[in-house]
Amino acid sequence: MIIKVLGTGCPKCIQQERAVVKAIEKTGSDATVKKVTEINDIMNYGVMMTPALVIDEKVVTVGKVLSAEKIAEMINK
Amino acid sequence: MAECCCGNERLRLIYPCSGGAGVGDLLDRIARKLAKEGFGKMSCLAGVGADISGFTASARDAELNLTIDCCSMRWAAKNFENRGIKPFSLILTEMGFTKGNTEVNDSTIETAFAILKKELKKMKINTTTTSPDSYC
């Protein structure tokens, strides 16, 4: 599983990345985290606000920070 | 363009269904004018229709999705309803503009825009800018 955090580096994007890392640790998943910070790369996903979370190339949230618990649920699905 | 959510801005998205009708030109112009005034951001109706996850997730997580259709077929609005998202729906022909009989010029653009804003007020949608106080 590849989890991407889309965001140009704002505090909420960093917060989201930390929550993803925490969720991966919590679930023991072998998912990898990638940050996408280039605006053109972000735009290619069609998201209208960041941070956005992409799991295996599917955008799952836009413009909000998900908790580690919520992300863990998504990982376990 | 994507913006970060570090301010307190609300995500409002505008989707004009320009379609193939002549009034689509007018519709597109008033939608862009609305976006330029800071009401919200233009988004891609085709992206939602094609079920591109970034566009559908943006629509799902937006505070408001405003669809402006040319006619009462409401194809733009149906894109959202078919995905379980309820849009605020406006229809240009119900604002007094007819297909094939509407000249697009500065005067009609101003008239249509004034009607559009009135309709938004009727729907109790605040038309003031949503721009954040600060970006991070």
Backbone of each chain as ProteinMPNN parsed JSONL, in Angstrom:
{"seq_chain_A": "MIIKVLGTGCPKCIQQERAVVKAIEKTGSDATVKKVTEINDIMNYGVMMTPALVIDEKVVTVGKVLSAEKIAEMINK", "coords_chain_A": {"N_chain_A": [[0.849, -1.199, 0.0], [0.501, 2.208, -0.824], [0.66, 5.313, 0.604], [-0.119, 8.569, 0.034], [0.609, 11.89, 0.927], [-0.737, 14.822, 0.071], [0.386, 18.05, -0.288], [1.712, 21.316, 0.171], [3.469, 21.744, 2.189], [2.476, 22.982, 4.432], [1.467, 23.669, 7.888], [-0.755, 21.976, 8.531], [-0.513, 20.0, 6.638], [1.826, 18.768, 7.406], [1.044, 17.865, 9.879], [-0.837, 16.021, 9.027], [0.771, 14.173, 7.738], [2.244, 13.167, 9.877], [0.197, 11.908, 11.284], [-0.401, 9.871, 9.519], [1.939, 8.354, 9.57], [1.863, 7.535, 12.232], [-0.45, 5.997, 12.178], [0.327, 3.926, 10.522], [2.309, 2.768, 12.066], [0.782, 1.956, 14.231], [-0.939, 0.066, 13.111], [0.792, -1.764, 12.146], [1.241, -2.024, 9.526], [2.68, -2.512, 6.231], [2.736, -0.339, 4.711], [3.839, 2.387, 2.656], [4.861, 5.784, 2.994], [4.437, 8.692, 1.103], [5.369, 11.972, 0.277], [3.782, 14.499, -1.508], [4.643, 17.37, -2.879], [4.879, 19.203, -4.888], [3.128, 21.637, -6.641], [2.008, 21.264, -9.194], [1.967, 18.498, -9.443], [0.226, 17.917, -7.413], [-2.083, 19.129, -8.354], [-2.621, 17.48, -10.491], [-4.002, 15.413, -9.399], [-6.484, 16.386, -9.092], [-7.412, 17.587, -6.81], [-8.936, 20.083, -4.806], [-8.217, 21.353, -2.57], [-5.728, 21.336, -0.021], [-4.501, 19.739, 3.037], [-4.44, 16.629, 1.238], [-5.318, 13.215, 1.062], [-4.075, 10.287, -0.337], [-4.712, 7.029, -1.135], [-3.275, 4.256, -2.432], [-3.414, 5.442, -4.985], [-5.979, 6.475, -5.004], [-7.888, 9.241, -4.225], [-8.794, 10.03, -0.993], [-9.466, 11.89, 0.99], [-9.982, 15.433, 1.225], [-8.706, 18.599, 1.971], [-8.743, 18.44, 4.763], [-7.621, 17.296, 8.016], [-7.07, 14.047, 8.786], [-7.533, 11.864, 11.575], [-5.113, 9.71, 13.209], [-6.333, 7.38, 13.994], [-8.548, 7.185, 12.312], [-7.267, 6.941, 9.86], [-5.962, 4.558, 10.308], [-8.133, 2.832, 10.336], [-8.832, 2.948, 7.659], [-6.564, 1.817, 6.496], [-6.764, -0.755, 7.432], [-8.959, -1.71, 6.096]], "CA_chain_A": [[0.0, 0.0, 0.0], [1.239, 3.483, -0.841], [-0.17, 6.429, 1.079], [0.501, 9.852, -0.318], [0.065, 13.102, 1.538], [-0.582, 15.931, -0.867], [0.404, 19.349, 0.387], [2.944, 22.038, -0.155], [4.331, 21.855, 3.371], [1.829, 23.806, 5.458], [1.392, 22.944, 9.167], [-1.746, 20.889, 8.522], [0.019, 18.908, 5.805], [2.814, 18.082, 8.251], [0.218, 17.179, 10.877], [-1.445, 14.858, 8.361], [1.826, 13.183, 7.494], [2.542, 12.53, 11.173], [-0.918, 11.012, 11.605], [-0.263, 8.696, 8.645], [3.05, 7.558, 10.12], [1.356, 6.955, 13.475], [-1.425, 4.963, 11.809], [1.084, 2.788, 9.977], [2.947, 2.111, 13.218], [-0.28, 1.364, 15.037], [-1.516, -1.107, 12.44], [1.847, -2.687, 11.738], [1.146, -2.154, 8.067], [3.935, -2.264, 5.521], [2.466, 0.784, 3.788], [4.877, 3.421, 2.598], [4.323, 7.155, 2.923], [5.137, 9.588, 0.188], [4.861, 13.341, 0.293], [3.716, 15.143, -2.827], [4.677, 18.79, -2.514], [4.871, 20.066, -6.076], [1.745, 22.042, -6.893], [1.494, 20.655, -10.432], [1.688, 17.089, -9.144], [-0.989, 17.922, -6.581], [-3.208, 19.475, -9.238], [-2.934, 16.339, -11.358], [-4.96, 14.536, -8.715], [-7.815, 17.013, -9.14], [-7.871, 18.041, -5.499], [-9.144, 21.524, -4.797], [-7.666, 21.894, -1.332], [-4.823, 20.418, 0.674], [-3.9, 18.463, 2.662], [-5.287, 15.562, 0.718], [-4.733, 11.902, 1.309], [-4.282, 9.373, -1.468], [-4.334, 5.651, -0.804], [-3.166, 3.474, -3.67], [-3.806, 6.315, -6.109], [-7.35, 6.976, -4.9], [-7.988, 10.346, -3.261], [-9.815, 9.682, 0.0], [-9.952, 13.103, 1.658], [-9.488, 16.707, 0.686], [-8.878, 19.816, 2.783], [-8.859, 18.251, 6.21], [-6.621, 16.398, 8.614], [-7.686, 12.861, 9.386], [-6.816, 11.357, 12.748], [-4.391, 8.451, 12.999], [-7.313, 6.296, 14.17], [-9.355, 7.098, 11.089], [-6.398, 6.424, 8.804], [-5.745, 3.14, 10.627], [-9.336, 2.115, 9.848], [-8.724, 2.859, 6.178], [-5.487, 0.876, 6.195], [-7.233, -2.11, 7.752], [-10.1, -2.093, 5.242]], "C_chain_A": [[0.889, 1.255, 0.0], [0.273, 4.598, -0.416], [0.562, 7.723, 0.763], [-0.197, 10.995, 0.41], [0.34, 14.238, 0.572], [-0.637, 17.254, -0.105], [1.749, 20.011, 0.181], [3.859, 22.245, 1.051], [3.76, 22.729, 4.471], [1.723, 22.994, 6.758], [0.391, 21.779, 9.164], [-1.288, 19.705, 7.685], [1.026, 18.087, 6.607], [2.091, 17.256, 9.318], [-0.383, 15.902, 10.268], [-0.418, 13.759, 8.119], [2.168, 12.43, 8.781], [1.453, 11.533, 11.549], [-0.835, 9.737, 10.766], [0.821, 7.767, 9.193], [2.59, 6.826, 11.384], [0.395, 5.793, 13.174], [-0.724, 3.712, 11.283], [1.746, 2.014, 11.12], [1.906, 1.336, 14.026], [-0.808, 0.062, 14.424], [-0.454, -2.149, 12.077], [1.849, -2.935, 10.246], [2.515, -1.922, 7.413], [3.764, -1.14, 4.487], [3.625, 1.771, 3.796], [4.215, 4.794, 2.427], [5.145, 7.966, 1.939], [4.517, 10.971, 0.298], [4.856, 13.868, -1.136], [3.601, 16.635, -2.572], [4.63, 19.742, -3.709], [3.428, 20.368, -6.472], [1.169, 21.401, -8.165], [1.167, 19.177, -10.24], [0.406, 16.965, -8.322], [-2.212, 18.158, -7.462], [-3.611, 18.31, -10.132], [-3.903, 15.35, -10.713], [-6.371, 15.129, -8.706], [-8.307, 17.483, -7.787], [-7.922, 19.567, -5.477], [-8.629, 22.172, -3.521], [-6.745, 20.859, -0.704], [-4.927, 20.653, 2.18], [-4.932, 17.502, 2.076], [-4.533, 14.251, 0.918], [-5.088, 10.978, 0.155], [-3.82, 7.98, -1.044], [-4.402, 4.822, -2.076], [-3.803, 4.199, -4.859], [-5.272, 6.739, -6.099], [-7.388, 8.07, -3.832], [-9.116, 10.021, -2.287], [-10.304, 10.883, 0.806], [-9.273, 14.332, 1.073], [-9.736, 17.807, 1.716], [-9.099, 19.606, 4.258], [-7.813, 17.274, 6.701], [-7.352, 15.235, 9.263], [-6.858, 12.411, 10.58], [-6.101, 10.051, 12.393], [-5.358, 7.271, 13.097], [-8.117, 6.081, 12.899], [-8.512, 6.511, 9.938], [-6.134, 4.931, 9.03], [-6.921, 2.295, 10.149], [-9.255, 1.912, 8.345], [-7.666, 1.847, 5.769], [-5.991, -0.558, 6.392], [-8.371, -2.592, 6.871], [-9.674, -3.057, 4.154]], "O_chain_A": [[1.881, 1.34, 0.723], [-0.788, 4.783, -1.012], [1.704, 7.935, 1.173], [-1.424, 11.05, 0.493], [1.49, 14.574, 0.29], [-1.589, 17.529, 0.626], [2.778, 19.351, 0.037], [4.916, 22.863, 0.927], [4.495, 23.17, 5.354], [1.872, 21.772, 6.737], [0.665, 20.721, 9.731], [-1.625, 18.557, 7.974], [1.069, 16.862, 6.498], [2.466, 16.122, 9.617], [-0.428, 14.852, 10.909], [-0.706, 12.573, 8.276], [2.355, 11.213, 8.772], [1.737, 10.453, 12.064], [-1.16, 8.651, 11.246], [0.637, 6.552, 9.267], [2.892, 5.648, 11.576], [0.431, 4.752, 13.83], [-1.135, 2.587, 11.568], [1.745, 0.783, 11.143], [2.141, 0.202, 14.444], [-1.085, -0.907, 15.13], [-0.784, -3.286, 11.739], [2.391, -3.93, 9.765], [3.379, -1.237, 7.96], [4.535, -1.017, 3.535], [4.299, 1.959, 4.809], [3.163, 4.93, 1.803], [6.375, 7.931, 1.944], [3.298, 11.117, 0.399], [5.824, 13.693, -1.876], [2.567, 17.108, -2.098], [4.373, 20.936, -3.556], [2.612, 19.458, -6.619], [-0.008, 21.04, -8.207], [0.201, 18.67, -10.809], [-0.386, 16.041, -8.508], [-3.233, 17.482, -7.334], [-4.78, 18.16, -10.488], [-4.542, 14.552, -11.399], [-7.334, 14.448, -8.352], [-9.497, 17.753, -7.624], [-7.069, 20.245, -6.05], [-8.608, 23.398, -3.405], [-6.961, 19.655, -0.842], [-5.414, 21.712, 2.575], [-6.122, 17.564, 2.383], [-3.303, 14.199, 0.936], [-6.24, 10.898, -0.271], [-2.671, 7.791, -0.643], [-5.452, 4.707, -2.708], [-4.603, 3.643, -5.611], [-5.758, 7.302, -7.079], [-6.979, 7.859, -2.691], [-10.249, 9.768, -2.697], [-11.448, 10.89, 1.26], [-8.174, 14.278, 0.521], [-10.833, 17.929, 2.262], [-9.595, 20.501, 4.942], [-7.205, 16.532, 5.929], [-8.155, 15.423, 10.177], [-5.636, 12.558, 10.594], [-6.437, 9.383, 11.415], [-5.219, 6.285, 12.373], [-8.339, 4.95, 12.466], [-8.995, 5.694, 9.153], [-6.088, 4.144, 8.084], [-6.741, 1.194, 9.628], [-9.571, 0.84, 7.829], [-7.851, 1.106, 4.804], [-5.674, -1.452, 5.608], [-8.713, -3.775, 6.901], [-10.501, -3.482, 3.347]]}, "seq_chain_B": "MAECCCGNERLRLIYPCSGGAGVGDLLDRIARKLAKEGFGKMSCLAGVGADISGFTASARDAELNLTIDCCSMRWAAKNFENRGIKPFSLILTEMGFTKGNTEVNDSTIETAFAILKKELKKMKINTTTTSPDSYC", "coords_chain_B": {"N_chain_B": [[-6.891, 26.276, -8.721], [-5.299, 24.245, -6.249], [-5.632, 24.918, -2.788], [-4.25, 25.486, 0.481], [-5.544, 24.368, 3.65], [-5.007, 25.865, 5.845], [-5.851, 28.33, 6.691], [-9.03, 29.732, 7.581], [-10.735, 29.175, 5.604], [-13.589, 28.208, 3.682], [-14.388, 25.517, 1.619], [-15.762, 26.129, -1.352], [-17.282, 25.156, -4.251], [-17.675, 25.717, -7.725], [-19.604, 24.809, -10.467], [-20.128, 25.179, -13.683], [-22.413, 24.177, -16.177], [-21.578, 24.287, -19.144], [-22.07, 23.092, -21.529], [-23.423, 22.51, -24.843], [-25.008, 24.487, -25.626], [-25.951, 27.819, -26.687], [-26.398, 29.568, -24.585], [-24.668, 28.58, -22.807], [-22.235, 29.821, -23.006], [-22.731, 32.291, -21.829], [-23.351, 31.386, -19.304], [-20.956, 30.226, -18.467], [-19.36, 32.489, -18.319], [-20.563, 34.012, -16.254], [-20.218, 32.316, -14.137], [-17.456, 32.233, -13.891], [-17.037, 34.868, -13.236], [-18.234, 34.996, -10.764], [-16.517, 33.355, -9.354], [-14.192, 34.878, -9.55], [-14.893, 36.999, -7.968], [-14.549, 35.935, -5.552], [-16.336, 34.176, -4.419], [-16.16, 31.418, -4.575], [-14.455, 28.517, -5.877], [-13.752, 27.646, -9.228], [-14.52, 24.462, -10.437], [-14.035, 21.178, -11.895], [-16.408, 19.905, -13.833], [-16.423, 17.811, -15.657], [-14.455, 16.221, -14.569], [-15.692, 15.329, -12.243], [-17.809, 13.972, -13.414], [-16.424, 11.964, -14.72], [-15.679, 10.538, -12.612], [-13.239, 10.931, -11.299], [-11.12, 10.47, -8.676], [-9.999, 12.579, -7.11], [-11.522, 14.802, -7.781], [-14.125, 13.996, -7.095], [-13.78, 13.501, -4.382], [-13.063, 16.044, -3.541], [-15.458, 17.369, -4.034], [-17.161, 15.984, -2.308], [-16.059, 16.636, 0.174], [-16.349, 19.346, 0.24], [-17.706, 22.452, 1.449], [-19.775, 23.497, 0.063], [-21.304, 22.831, -3.036], [-21.872, 24.33, -5.979], [-23.963, 24.015, -8.609], [-24.523, 25.148, -11.86], [-26.8, 24.961, -14.212], [-27.547, 24.941, -17.724], [-30.12, 24.322, -18.593], [-33.355, 22.875, -17.722], [-32.883, 20.171, -17.652], [-30.854, 19.557, -15.978], [-28.257, 18.3, -15.933], [-25.727, 18.773, -14.845], [-26.224, 19.037, -12.087], [-27.216, 16.483, -11.673], [-24.971, 14.877, -11.929], [-23.841, 15.063, -9.437], [-25.892, 14.297, -7.691], [-26.196, 11.666, -8.464], [-24.046, 10.602, -7.251], [-24.569, 10.736, -4.652], [-24.247, 13.233, -3.538], [-25.446, 16.303, -2.5], [-26.097, 19.028, -4.43], [-26.119, 22.69, -4.522], [-28.382, 23.9, -6.644], [-28.749, 25.704, -9.605], [-30.531, 27.058, -12.402], [-30.076, 28.303, -15.553], [-31.948, 28.908, -17.615], [-34.217, 29.196, -16.158], [-33.906, 31.59, -15.105], [-34.712, 33.411, -16.831], [-33.423, 33.427, -19.302], [-33.131, 32.34, -22.613], [-32.527, 29.419, -24.605], [-30.72, 29.636, -27.61], [-31.573, 32.162, -28.093], [-30.328, 34.188, -26.828], [-28.27, 36.826, -26.566], [-24.831, 37.15, -26.055], [-23.354, 39.528, -24.305], [-21.807, 42.41, -22.723], [-23.892, 43.585, -21.34], [-25.889, 41.55, -21.028], [-24.393, 39.778, -19.562], [-23.926, 41.187, -17.177], [-26.579, 41.489, -16.316], [-27.391, 38.809, -16.022], [-25.598, 38.022, -14.094], [-26.318, 39.579, -11.913], [-28.845, 38.537, -11.431], [-28.151, 35.936, -10.802], [-26.775, 36.309, -8.377], [-28.836, 37.261, -6.834], [-30.473, 35.019, -6.782], [-28.83, 33.289, -5.349], [-28.853, 34.557, -2.907], [-31.52, 34.2, -2.255], [-31.456, 31.539, -1.771], [-30.259, 31.602, 0.555], [-27.51, 31.703, 0.607], [-24.471, 32.936, 1.473], [-22.934, 35.485, -0.269], [-20.557, 36.704, 0.011], [-16.957, 37.089, 0.015], [-14.877, 34.158, 0.395], [-12.313, 34.038, 0.954], [-9.364, 33.216, 2.745], [-8.074, 34.688, 5.797], [-5.391, 34.478, 6.04], [-2.816, 32.729, 4.369], [-0.825, 29.775, 4.701]], "CA_chain_B": [[-5.677, 25.746, -8.101], [-5.495, 23.756, -4.879], [-5.147, 25.799, -1.734], [-4.146, 24.747, 1.73], [-6.672, 24.658, 4.537], [-4.476, 26.391, 7.104], [-6.694, 29.444, 7.102], [-10.343, 29.231, 7.974], [-11.599, 29.25, 4.441], [-14.468, 27.075, 3.411], [-14.254, 25.133, 0.224], [-16.99, 26.235, -2.136], [-16.916, 24.852, -5.627], [-18.651, 26.177, -8.723], [-19.574, 23.946, -11.65], [-21.064, 25.573, -14.734], [-22.599, 23.211, -17.26], [-21.601, 25.119, -20.339], [-22.72, 22.268, -22.542], [-23.263, 22.929, -26.229], [-25.996, 25.528, -25.911], [-25.433, 29.186, -26.774], [-26.423, 30.198, -23.26], [-23.532, 28.038, -22.058], [-21.208, 30.858, -23.023], [-23.136, 33.25, -20.803], [-23.266, 30.695, -18.022], [-19.537, 30.095, -18.137], [-18.817, 33.815, -17.95], [-21.03, 34.473, -14.929], [-19.611, 31.424, -13.135], [-16.074, 32.704, -13.69], [-17.123, 36.165, -12.549], [-18.545, 34.658, -9.374], [-15.263, 32.844, -8.774], [-13.249, 36.003, -9.435], [-15.317, 37.83, -6.833], [-14.148, 35.25, -4.323], [-17.408, 33.344, -3.858], [-15.686, 30.035, -4.49], [-13.494, 28.176, -6.924], [-14.246, 26.853, -10.347], [-13.987, 23.1, -10.457], [-14.191, 20.517, -13.182], [-17.584, 19.046, -13.913], [-16.04, 16.593, -16.381], [-13.705, 15.397, -13.609], [-16.68, 14.677, -11.378], [-18.543, 13.025, -14.27], [-15.548, 10.822, -15.016], [-15.429, 9.905, -11.313], [-11.834, 11.049, -10.917], [-11.271, 10.49, -7.208], [-9.673, 13.891, -6.544], [-12.655, 15.713, -7.98], [-15.286, 13.564, -6.309], [-13.456, 13.706, -2.958], [-13.147, 17.493, -3.306], [-16.89, 17.704, -3.973], [-17.725, 15.378, -1.097], [-15.544, 17.327, 1.353], [-16.584, 20.789, 0.138], [-18.842, 22.975, 2.213], [-20.866, 23.788, -0.863], [-21.09, 22.623, -4.475], [-22.895, 25.07, -6.714], [-24.066, 23.666, -10.027], [-25.362, 26.062, -12.645], [-27.136, 24.285, -15.464], [-28.177, 25.762, -18.768], [-31.554, 24.055, -18.744], [-34.015, 22.105, -16.665], [-32.45, 18.767, -17.625], [-30.014, 19.523, -14.763], [-27.227, 17.259, -16.015], [-24.637, 19.072, -13.896], [-26.689, 18.669, -10.743], [-27.379, 15.018, -11.595], [-23.642, 14.298, -11.701], [-23.616, 15.01, -7.989], [-26.956, 13.501, -7.062], [-25.914, 10.25, -8.743], [-22.967, 10.173, -6.354], [-25.027, 10.946, -3.28], [-23.86, 14.568, -3.058], [-26.534, 17.228, -2.826], [-25.559, 20.344, -4.789], [-27.029, 23.819, -4.659], [-28.593, 23.847, -8.082], [-29.412, 26.827, -10.278], [-30.759, 26.78, -13.823], [-30.049, 29.59, -16.259], [-33.188, 29.189, -18.357], [-35.253, 29.58, -15.19], [-33.619, 32.982, -14.711], [-35.221, 34.27, -17.9], [-32.593, 33.389, -20.515], [-33.585, 31.214, -23.431], [-31.56, 28.811, -25.517], [-30.799, 30.077, -29.006], [-32.166, 33.488, -28.214], [-29.678, 35.065, -25.849], [-27.008, 37.39, -27.043], [-23.868, 37.283, -24.951], [-22.598, 40.786, -24.327], [-21.576, 42.928, -21.367], [-25.167, 43.872, -20.692], [-26.536, 40.303, -20.575], [-23.541, 39.192, -18.509], [-24.214, 41.914, -15.927], [-27.941, 41.158, -15.903], [-27.412, 37.411, -15.561], [-24.82, 37.931, -12.86], [-27.137, 40.167, -10.845], [-29.906, 37.56, -11.123], [-27.491, 34.808, -10.133], [-26.497, 36.677, -6.982], [-30.135, 37.343, -6.164], [-30.904, 33.628, -6.56], [-28.003, 32.74, -4.264], [-29.359, 35.151, -1.664], [-32.795, 33.526, -1.964], [-31.104, 30.22, -1.225], [-29.581, 31.923, 1.817], [-26.069, 31.468, 0.491], [-23.721, 34.174, 1.612], [-22.154, 35.688, -1.491], [-19.3, 37.414, 0.286], [-15.744, 36.313, -0.253], [-14.509, 33.116, 1.345], [-10.851, 33.993, 1.022], [-8.863, 33.155, 4.118], [-7.337, 35.851, 6.269], [-3.981, 34.256, 5.751], [-2.391, 31.421, 3.899], [0.403, 29.428, 5.414]], "C_chain_B": [[-5.965, 25.303, -6.668], [-4.922, 24.759, -3.885], [-5.054, 24.998, -0.452], [-5.247, 25.201, 2.68], [-6.197, 25.245, 5.856], [-5.219, 27.635, 7.587], [-8.043, 28.876, 7.516], [-11.299, 29.233, 6.783], [-12.432, 27.988, 4.284], [-14.35, 26.772, 1.931], [-15.626, 25.169, -0.453], [-16.597, 26.05, -3.59], [-18.057, 25.196, -6.583], [-18.493, 25.332, -9.986], [-20.587, 24.444, -12.687], [-21.185, 24.46, -15.772], [-22.713, 24.017, -18.554], [-22.204, 24.382, -21.52], [-22.469, 22.747, -23.953], [-24.201, 24.056, -26.59], [-25.338, 26.905, -25.938], [-25.398, 29.861, -25.415], [-25.29, 29.679, -22.376], [-22.4, 29.033, -21.956], [-21.475, 31.861, -21.901], [-22.93, 32.638, -19.415], [-21.811, 30.592, -17.547], [-18.97, 31.431, -17.651], [-19.284, 34.262, -16.569], [-20.461, 33.584, -13.815], [-18.188, 31.892, -12.833], [-16.05, 34.04, -12.948], [-17.384, 35.944, -11.054], [-17.278, 34.174, -8.656], [-14.274, 33.985, -8.56], [-13.603, 36.91, -8.275], [-15.011, 37.165, -5.498], [-15.215, 34.388, -3.691], [-16.932, 31.919, -3.637], [-14.717, 29.781, -5.623], [-14.177, 27.381, -8.016], [-13.681, 25.445, -10.196], [-14.401, 22.427, -11.754], [-15.35, 19.52, -13.169], [-17.265, 17.731, -14.627], [-15.272, 15.64, -15.459], [-14.634, 14.655, -12.668], [-17.422, 13.606, -12.187], [-17.736, 11.779, -14.566], [-15.177, 10.059, -13.745], [-13.932, 9.858, -10.987], [-11.812, 11.322, -9.406], [-10.961, 11.84, -6.578], [-10.825, 14.867, -6.661], [-13.867, 15.29, -7.149], [-15.018, 13.749, -4.811], [-13.525, 15.197, -2.618], [-14.609, 17.913, -3.16], [-17.506, 17.189, -2.672], [-17.3, 16.159, 0.149], [-15.759, 18.842, 1.313], [-17.76, 21.203, 1.022], [-20.054, 23.131, 1.29], [-20.438, 23.488, -2.3], [-22.227, 23.334, -5.201], [-22.881, 24.632, -8.178], [-24.961, 24.686, -10.704], [-25.571, 25.388, -13.988], [-27.719, 25.266, -16.455], [-29.689, 25.573, -18.736], [-32.066, 23.099, -17.672], [-33.685, 20.607, -16.69], [-31.528, 18.527, -16.416], [-28.936, 18.431, -14.798], [-26.09, 17.514, -15.028], [-25.033, 18.623, -12.495], [-26.781, 17.147, -10.601], [-26.047, 14.289, -11.427], [-23.395, 14.092, -10.214], [-24.647, 14.115, -7.315], [-26.722, 12.01, -7.288], [-24.803, 9.697, -7.862], [-23.316, 10.441, -4.892], [-24.609, 12.279, -2.682], [-24.955, 15.542, -3.471], [-25.944, 18.6, -3.18], [-26.594, 21.445, -4.579], [-27.175, 23.994, -6.163], [-29.327, 25.075, -8.605], [-29.505, 26.512, -11.765], [-30.925, 28.099, -14.569], [-31.364, 29.902, -16.974], [-34.346, 29.558, -17.42], [-35.004, 30.996, -14.659], [-34.019, 33.928, -15.845], [-34.393, 34.286, -19.173], [-32.961, 32.149, -21.329], [-32.486, 30.719, -24.371], [-31.778, 29.336, -26.929], [-31.302, 31.487, -29.192], [-31.544, 34.477, -27.219], [-28.345, 35.539, -26.393], [-26.061, 37.539, -25.848], [-23.077, 38.567, -25.141], [-22.475, 41.299, -22.889], [-22.878, 43.128, -20.603], [-25.833, 42.594, -20.173], [-25.709, 39.641, -19.467], [-23.851, 39.864, -17.168], [-25.598, 41.56, -15.398], [-27.988, 39.754, -15.31], [-26.68, 37.281, -14.226], [-25.61, 38.483, -11.671], [-28.245, 39.188, -10.437], [-29.324, 36.375, -10.355], [-27.26, 35.119, -8.652], [-27.792, 36.775, -6.173], [-30.629, 35.937, -5.821], [-30.118, 32.991, -5.409], [-28.476, 33.283, -2.917], [-30.665, 34.486, -1.251], [-32.532, 32.169, -1.322], [-30.349, 30.35, 0.09], [-28.103, 31.529, 1.786], [-25.38, 32.814, 0.554], [-22.818, 34.354, 0.389], [-20.859, 36.459, -1.235], [-18.124, 36.473, 0.102], [-15.461, 35.276, 0.828], [-12.995, 33.052, 1.526], [-10.373, 33.997, 2.464], [-8.156, 34.431, 4.509], [-5.855, 35.698, 5.95], [-3.769, 32.849, 5.226], [-1.13, 31.057, 4.66], [1.528, 29.199, 4.418]], "O_chain_B": [[-6.773, 25.913, -5.968], [-3.873, 25.362, -4.112], [-5.699, 23.958, -0.309], [-5.808, 26.286, 2.527], [-6.888, 25.143, 6.87], [-5.205, 27.943, 8.779], [-8.173, 27.678, 7.768], [-12.518, 29.287, 6.947], [-12.048, 26.888, 4.682], [-14.226, 27.674, 1.103], [-16.512, 24.363, -0.167], [-15.689, 26.713, -4.091], [-19.233, 24.99, -6.283], [-17.389, 25.164, -10.502], [-21.778, 24.156, -12.573], [-20.186, 23.875, -16.19], [-23.808, 24.374, -18.989], [-22.786, 24.999, -22.412], [-21.421, 23.328, -24.238], [-24.198, 24.534, -27.724], [-24.309, 27.131, -25.3], [-24.486, 30.633, -25.121], [-24.987, 30.258, -21.333], [-21.69, 29.087, -20.952], [-20.582, 32.227, -21.138], [-22.414, 33.275, -18.496], [-21.497, 30.841, -16.383], [-18.199, 31.482, -16.693], [-18.505, 34.823, -15.798], [-20.25, 34.043, -12.693], [-17.769, 31.941, -11.677], [-15.158, 34.303, -12.14], [-16.817, 36.629, -10.203], [-17.014, 34.538, -7.51], [-13.604, 34.057, -7.53], [-12.726, 37.522, -7.665], [-15.195, 37.766, -4.44], [-15.05, 33.913, -2.568], [-17.264, 31.291, -2.631], [-14.218, 30.714, -6.252], [-15.056, 26.558, -7.762], [-12.508, 25.266, -9.868], [-15.042, 23.042, -12.606], [-15.269, 18.445, -12.574], [-17.77, 16.673, -14.253], [-15.414, 14.42, -15.55], [-14.398, 13.494, -12.334], [-17.635, 12.489, -11.715], [-18.278, 10.677, -14.652], [-14.454, 9.063, -13.795], [-13.432, 8.862, -10.464], [-12.412, 12.285, -8.93], [-11.604, 12.214, -5.597], [-11.075, 15.661, -5.755], [-14.552, 16.133, -6.569], [-15.922, 14.112, -4.058], [-13.988, 15.57, -1.54], [-14.956, 18.704, -2.284], [-18.282, 17.89, -2.023], [-18.092, 16.325, 1.076], [-15.389, 19.544, 2.255], [-18.669, 20.42, 1.298], [-21.198, 22.923, 1.695], [-19.339, 23.852, -2.718], [-23.396, 22.977, -5.049], [-21.904, 24.855, -8.893], [-26.021, 25.043, -10.189], [-24.647, 25.26, -14.791], [-28.304, 26.284, -16.084], [-30.447, 26.538, -18.839], [-31.312, 22.593, -16.841], [-34.16, 19.858, -15.837], [-31.447, 17.41, -15.905], [-28.731, 17.724, -13.812], [-25.552, 16.574, -14.443], [-24.283, 17.928, -11.81], [-26.466, 16.592, -9.549], [-26.002, 13.204, -10.847], [-22.822, 13.087, -9.791], [-24.31, 13.281, -6.474], [-27.01, 11.189, -6.416], [-24.637, 8.484, -7.739], [-22.456, 10.378, -4.014], [-24.613, 12.444, -1.463], [-25.344, 15.601, -4.637], [-25.356, 19.26, -2.322], [-27.791, 21.175, -4.472], [-26.19, 24.213, -6.867], [-30.392, 25.436, -8.106], [-28.67, 25.794, -12.316], [-31.801, 28.903, -14.253], [-31.836, 31.038, -16.938], [-35.331, 30.159, -17.847], [-35.787, 31.525, -13.87], [-33.692, 35.115, -15.81], [-34.655, 35.107, -20.052], [-33.084, 31.05, -20.788], [-31.65, 31.482, -24.854], [-32.917, 29.46, -27.379], [-31.444, 31.959, -30.32], [-32.166, 35.466, -26.831], [-27.429, 34.755, -26.641], [-26.456, 37.998, -24.776], [-22.234, 38.668, -26.032], [-22.987, 40.68, -21.957], [-22.962, 42.881, -19.4], [-26.288, 42.547, -19.03], [-26.257, 39.025, -18.553], [-24.018, 39.189, -16.151], [-25.782, 41.356, -14.198], [-28.55, 39.538, -14.237], [-27.094, 36.526, -13.346], [-25.574, 37.928, -10.573], [-28.544, 39.031, -9.253], [-29.917, 35.881, -9.396], [-27.522, 34.284, -7.786], [-27.838, 36.423, -4.994], [-31.135, 35.691, -4.726], [-30.675, 32.249, -4.6], [-28.496, 32.565, -1.918], [-30.902, 34.234, -0.07], [-33.278, 31.713, -0.455], [-29.87, 29.369, 0.66], [-27.531, 31.09, 2.783], [-25.679, 33.718, -0.227], [-22.031, 33.467, 0.059], [-20.152, 36.82, -2.175], [-18.269, 35.252, 0.043], [-15.759, 35.479, 2.006], [-12.467, 32.14, 2.162], [-10.924, 34.707, 3.305], [-7.688, 35.175, 3.648], [-5.166, 36.667, 5.631], [-4.469, 31.91, 5.606], [-0.448, 31.928, 5.199], [2.652, 28.895, 4.815]]}, "name": "protein", "num_of_chains": 2, "seq": "MIIKVLGTGCPKCIQQERAVVKAIEKTGSDATVKKVTEINDIMNYGVMMTPALVIDEKVVTVGKVLSAEKIAEMINKMAECCCGNERLRLIYPCSGGAGVGDLLDRIARKLAKEGFGKMSCLAGVGADISGFTASARDAELNLTIDCCSMRWAAKNFENRGIKPFSLILTEMGFTKGNTEVNDSTIETAFAILKKELKKMKINTTTTSPDSYC"}
